[in-house]
């Protein structure tokens, strides 16, 4: 049933969020880590709809930190601490699962998130039907901009691999060894692209 799948998705994402918190919290300067609230399945045999879900009510401004249509960059997620940490969480899960799984639809109030989705590269990965298309993973790879929290966790930039692929298809592939060594020498510049974003999109 859809309800059972919804519980499975949110609670699996929650397990990843707990592992993320365990890695991030001890880091100096990381601060509070986003949390996915638990969702419980209740069975009401006498009711027309025998299964329902129950979760804590979130009070406050509800913000979508990542959206399904691939517009990965929106200002609330880029300019808020919670938004940046959600982007880093997505990057962290992506790296942890070797690019096979992505937690999508991160939304909630402050650092408390709910109604998340999961996209998988292959159907059936870890028993997931995947309630989001894998094209989200492609979009994430193309659009994710690493921030200071990605750097704190030592996550590998997705940009360089993406750009290398594009360069390889162009006729200037002879320059590739040069440009990739230059890339490796300047990882600290990874934060700069943030400034161009508004004109790009």
N, C-alpha and C positions, 0 to 999 in steps of 0.2 A: 504494500500500500504506500501511497505517496507520503502519508504521515510518518510511517515507520522509516522510510528512506530519508525524510527530512531530519528525523532524530539522529539517524546514523551519520548523516553528513555533518550536522552541527557538532555532535559529540566527538567525531573523529577530528574535526578541525580544532576542537577544544583540547584534545590530547596533544596535538602539534603545538598549540599555543602555550600549553604548560611546559613543554620541552624547551620552547623558545624562551619563555620566562626564566627557566632554570639556567639557561646559558647567558641571557642578557643581564639579569638582575645583578649578578656579582660584578659586572663591568663598571669601572669607575665612571661616573657621569651619565650612565645610561638612564637611570631613574625608573619611573613607573612603566610597566609593560602592559600592552593591551591584553584584555582577557575576554575569552568567548564564554558567555554565560551558559550554564547547562540547560538542556531542554529535556523534559521528562514526558514519557509516554504514559497516558493513563487509559485504562480499559474500563468502559462503562457498559457492561453487557445489556442492561435494560434500555439503553439509548439507541435511537435510530442510527446515530453515528457512533459506533462502539469504541473507536479510538480517537483520542484527542491529545494535544500536547499542552503542557503547562510550562511556563517559564517566568522568571522574575520580571516585573514590569520596570522598564527603564524610564526614569523621569528626567526631563531636561531636553535640550535641543538634539534632535535625532539627525545625524549626519551620515551621508553615504561617502565613505572614504575611498571606495573603489566601485566602479560601475560596470555593468554587463556589456555595454556597447563598445568597450574598448577605448573610450576616452579616458585613458588611464590618468591623465593629468587634469585635475581640477583644483582650483585654488585652495579649497578647504583641506584637501588632503596634502597639498604641498606645503602650505604655510602653517599648519598646526602640528604640534608635537605628536598628537595621536595619529594624524594622517601620515606623517613620515614614518612613525613606528609600524603602522599597518603596511606601508610599502615595503619596509625592511622585513616584516614578518612574511610577506608574500615571497620575497626574494630568498629568505632563509629556507622556507618550505620547499621552494623550487630547487634550491641547491641540495638540500637534505635528501630529496627524492630523485636526484639526478635528472631533474626536468620532467619527471613523469606526472607530477601532481601540483596543482596550484589552488590555493584557497582564494576564492573570488567573493565579490559582494560584501566586502568588509564594511559594516555599517553599525551604528549604535550611538550611544551617548557617552562622550568622552572616551575613556579607555574600555568601556564595557560594550562588547559587540554581540550582535545576534543576527539571525536570518542569513547566515553565510552560505556560500555555495562552494562546490568543489569541481574543478575541471581536471580531467585526466587525459594524458596523451593517448593511452590505449584503453579501449573499453574493457572493463573487468579488472583494471589495475587495483590491487588490494581489495577486490570484491566490489568495486564501485561501478555502478552504471554510469557514473559521471553525470551530474545534473546540469552541467554546463558544457558547451562544445569546446573541443580542444583548441579551436582557433583563438580562445582567450589566452592560451599559453603562448601562442605565436605573438599576439598583440602585446602581452606582458613583456616578452623578450625584447620586442622592438621599442617599447615605449618607457619601460622602467628607467628611472633616473636614480642612480645610487645617491644616498644622502649620508650624513655623518654617522647614522646608526648602522648602516650597511658597513661603513668603514670600521666602526668599533667591533663589529662581529667578524671582520675579516672576510666578508663575502666577495666573491669574484665578480668584477664588472661584467654585465651581459652585453654592454655596448661593443667592446672590442671584438668579441666573437662575431657579433652581428655585422660590424663594419668589414671585418676580414672577408666574410662571405660575399658581401657586395662588391668589394674591390676585386676579388678573384674573378668575378664575371666580367669586369671591365678589361679593356685591351691593355691597360697599364700594369698587368699583373707582374711584370718584371721588377717593378719598384717594391713589391710586397715585402721582401726581407727587410729592407730599410725601414719602411713605415712601421712594421710591427716591432722592430727593436726600439724605435723612437717611442712608440706607444708605451712599451714596458718601462721606459725610464721615467715617465712622468705620471705615475698613478695619482699623485696629489692633485692633479688638475681635474680629477674626476668630478669635482663638484661644480665646475664652471658652467657646464651646459645648462644648468638651471636658469641662468640669466636669459638665455635666448628663447626660452620656451614659449613665452607669450607670442612672439612673432612667428614662431614655427607653426603653432597650432591655431 
